[in-house]
Amino acid sequence: MNHDGVAEVLAGNRESKTLQAGAGALVMFRGRNAMHRVPPVVGDITRMLVVLAYNSTPGIALSESARMTFYGRL
């Protein structure tokens, strides 16, 4: 986690990198460890979001908040 670097970007003291991706692009990254944002969805086409997640430690489960986000129920 780069808390100091994120603080510098938010304060305007460091430039962020921009990825130019066209319609239909597949982008994979560690969202938890990468400062990111996406433009708003406009038009009639739904934006598809796929989350690939795993835990290497047995017995780890998603939080209630994450389960509601991913599955819409507990």
JOBEL-V571552 format. One record per backbone hydrogen bond with DSSP energy under -0.5 kcal/mol. CO is the residue of the C=O (numbers start at 0). NH is the residue of the N-H. E is the energy in kcal/mol with one decimal. If there is no record, write none. Layout:
BEGIN
<<CO/NH/E> <CO/NH/E>>
END
This chain:
BEGIN
<<0/2/-0.6> <1/5/-2.3> <2/6/-2.3> <3/7/-2.0> <4/8/-2.0> <5/9/-2.7> <6/10/-1.8> <7/12/-2.7> <7/13/-0.9> <8/11/-1.3> <17/19/-0.5> <18/20/-0.8> <21/24/-1.8> <24/26/-0.6> <28/30/-1.4> <29/32/-1.4> <30/33/-0.9> <49/51/-0.6> <50/52/-0.6> <55/57/-0.5> <56/59/-1.1> <62/66/-2.6> <63/67/-2.3> <64/68/-2.1> <65/69/-2.8> <66/70/-2.9> <66/71/-0.8> <66/72/-0.7> <67/71/-1.0>>
END
